[in-house]
């Protein structure tokens, strides 16, 4: 619940004055929560492995762990973080491979790699299809991606992009044509 609280707070208070809300402090707390959860999940996995038990609740655990891991990857948002995490999961038990099959984790990986590969279209598809909390985290990357997309459009067209505002709104996953105009 703490992780979800920090994600929603960051999104809803994104335009709040720094004197009122410290985004940096909030993100640090979110990071600490996610790191603690990763450590807790790893410890739990080791205990289950040593006990050689088959848990009927493992699917529930996999879904929650995949959700938190998806948030961690987007928060850290680096190809190195993604590749080391994926390698770690591939080398782990069946539980790690079950995490890799999570649609939410796959979406987070796709979004981070699209962001770093400057694949604008893929990033905005991921942003639009993400569940609310993941979209809140991806939104922090969206402003940078929008600027990059506009620069790419300018280069491609050799001038400022001229396209209908509604098309630009959709392409850049903006909320409204007014948002596109402001951007």
C-alpha positions as CSV (number, residue, x, y, z in Angstrom):
1,X,0.0,0.0,0.0
2,X,2.9,2.4,0.7
3,X,4.2,1.9,-2.8
4,X,0.9,2.6,-4.4
5,X,0.5,5.7,-2.1
6,X,3.8,7.2,-3.2
7,X,3.0,6.5,-6.9
8,X,-0.4,8.1,-6.8
9,X,0.9,11.0,-4.7
10,X,3.7,11.7,-7.2
11,X,1.2,11.7,-10.1
12,X,-1.5,13.8,-8.4
13,X,0.9,16.3,-6.9
14,X,3.2,16.6,-9.9
15,X,2.4,20.3,-10.4
16,X,2.4,21.3,-6.7
17,X,4.9,23.8,-5.5
18,X,8.2,22.3,-4.1
19,X,7.5,24.1,-0.8
20,X,4.3,22.0,-0.4
21,X,5.3,18.7,-1.9
22,X,8.8,17.3,-2.3
23,X,8.9,15.0,-5.4
24,X,12.5,14.1,-4.7
25,X,11.7,13.0,-1.1
26,X,8.6,11.1,-2.3
27,X,10.6,9.3,-5.0
28,X,13.3,8.4,-2.5
29,X,10.7,6.9,-0.2
30,X,9.1,5.0,-3.1
31,X,12.5,3.6,-4.0
32,X,13.2,2.5,-0.4
33,X,9.8,0.7,-0.3
34,X,10.5,-1.1,-3.6
35,X,14.0,-2.1,-2.6
36,X,12.7,-3.4,0.8
37,X,10.0,-5.4,-1.1
38,X,12.5,-6.9,-3.5
39,X,14.7,-8.0,-0.5
40,X,11.6,-9.4,1.3
41,X,10.5,-11.3,-1.9
42,X,14.0,-12.7,-2.3
43,X,14.2,-13.8,1.3
44,X,10.7,-15.4,1.0
45,X,11.8,-17.2,-2.1
46,X,14.9,-18.6,-0.5
47,X,12.9,-19.8,2.5
48,X,10.3,-21.5,0.2
49,X,13.1,-23.1,-1.8
50,X,14.8,-24.5,1.3
51,X,11.5,-25.9,2.6
52,X,10.8,-27.5,-0.8
53,X,7.1,-26.6,-0.4
54,X,4.4,-26.3,-3.1
55,X,2.3,-23.2,-2.3
56,X,-1.2,-22.8,-3.6
57,X,-0.8,-19.0,-2.9
58,X,2.2,-18.7,-5.2
59,X,0.2,-17.3,-8.1
60,X,-1.0,-14.5,-5.9
61,X,2.5,-13.8,-4.8
62,X,3.8,-13.9,-8.4
63,X,1.2,-11.3,-9.4
64,X,2.1,-8.9,-6.6
65,X,5.8,-9.4,-7.0
66,X,5.6,-8.8,-10.7
67,X,3.6,-5.6,-10.1
68,X,6.2,-4.3,-7.7
69,X,9.1,-5.4,-10.0
70,X,7.4,-3.5,-12.9
71,X,7.3,-0.4,-10.8
72,X,10.9,-0.8,-9.8
73,X,12.1,-1.2,-13.4
74,X,10.2,1.9,-14.5
75,X,11.4,3.9,-11.5
76,X,15.0,3.0,-12.2
77,X,14.4,3.2,-16.0
78,X,17.7,2.0,-17.3
79,X,18.4,-0.7,-19.9
80,X,21.2,-2.0,-17.5
81,X,18.6,-2.4,-14.7
82,X,16.2,-4.2,-17.0
83,X,18.8,-6.6,-18.4
84,X,20.3,-7.5,-15.0
85,X,16.8,-8.1,-13.6
86,X,15.7,-10.2,-16.5
87,X,19.0,-12.2,-16.4
88,X,18.4,-12.7,-12.6
89,X,14.9,-14.0,-13.2
90,X,15.9,-16.3,-16.1
91,X,18.6,-17.9,-13.9
92,X,16.3,-18.3,-11.0
93,X,13.7,-20.9,-10.2
94,X,10.3,-21.5,-11.9
95,X,9.1,-18.6,-9.8
96,X,11.4,-16.2,-11.6
97,X,10.2,-17.5,-15.0
98,X,6.6,-17.1,-13.8
99,X,7.4,-13.5,-13.1
100,X,8.7,-13.0,-16.6
101,X,5.3,-14.2,-18.0
102,X,3.5,-11.4,-16.2
103,X,1.9,-9.0,-18.7
104,X,2.5,-6.1,-16.4
105,X,6.2,-6.8,-16.1
106,X,6.4,-7.3,-19.9
107,X,4.7,-4.0,-20.5
108,X,7.1,-2.2,-18.1
109,X,10.1,-3.7,-19.8
110,X,8.7,-2.8,-23.2
111,X,8.1,0.8,-22.1
112,X,11.6,1.3,-20.5
113,X,13.3,-0.2,-23.6
114,X,11.1,2.0,-25.9
115,X,12.0,5.0,-23.9
116,X,15.8,4.4,-24.1
117,X,15.6,3.3,-27.7
118,X,13.6,6.5,-28.6
119,X,10.9,4.4,-30.1
120,X,8.3,7.0,-29.5
121,X,5.3,5.2,-30.9
122,X,6.0,2.1,-28.9
123,X,6.4,4.1,-25.7
124,X,3.1,5.9,-26.1
125,X,1.3,2.7,-26.9
126,X,2.7,1.3,-23.7
127,X,1.7,4.4,-21.8
128,X,-1.9,4.3,-23.1
129,X,-2.3,0.6,-22.4
130,X,-0.7,0.6,-18.9
131,X,-2.9,0.2,-15.8
132,X,-3.3,3.4,-13.8
133,X,-0.4,3.0,-11.3
134,X,2.1,2.0,-14.0
135,X,0.9,4.8,-16.2
136,X,1.5,7.2,-13.3
137,X,5.2,6.2,-13.2
138,X,5.5,6.2,-17.0
139,X,4.1,9.7,-17.0
140,X,7.3,11.0,-15.4
141,X,9.1,9.8,-18.6
142,X,6.4,11.0,-21.0
143,X,7.5,14.7,-21.0
144,X,11.0,13.8,-22.1
145,X,9.7,11.4,-24.7
146,X,7.3,14.0,-26.0
147,X,10.1,16.5,-26.5
148,X,12.2,13.8,-28.2
149,X,9.3,13.0,-30.5
150,X,8.7,16.6,-31.5
151,X,12.5,17.0,-32.2
152,X,12.3,13.9,-34.4
153,X,9.3,15.2,-36.2
154,X,11.1,18.5,-36.8
155,X,14.1,16.7,-38.3
156,X,11.9,14.5,-40.4
157,X,9.9,17.4,-41.8
158,X,12.8,19.9,-41.8
159,X,10.6,22.4,-40.1
160,X,8.3,22.7,-37.1
161,X,5.8,19.8,-37.3
162,X,2.6,20.8,-39.0
163,X,-0.1,18.2,-38.3
164,X,-3.6,18.4,-36.9
165,X,-3.7,19.1,-33.2
166,X,-5.9,16.1,-32.6
167,X,-3.4,13.8,-34.3
168,X,-0.5,15.3,-32.2
169,X,-2.6,14.8,-29.1
170,X,-3.1,11.1,-29.8
171,X,0.5,10.6,-31.0
172,X,2.0,12.1,-27.8
173,X,-0.7,10.6,-25.4
174,X,-1.7,14.0,-24.2
175,X,-5.0,14.5,-22.5
176,X,-6.6,17.0,-24.8
177,X,-5.8,19.3,-27.8
178,X,-5.4,22.1,-25.2
179,X,-2.6,20.1,-23.5
180,X,-1.0,19.6,-26.9
181,X,-1.2,23.4,-27.6
182,X,0.5,24.1,-24.2
183,X,3.1,21.6,-24.9
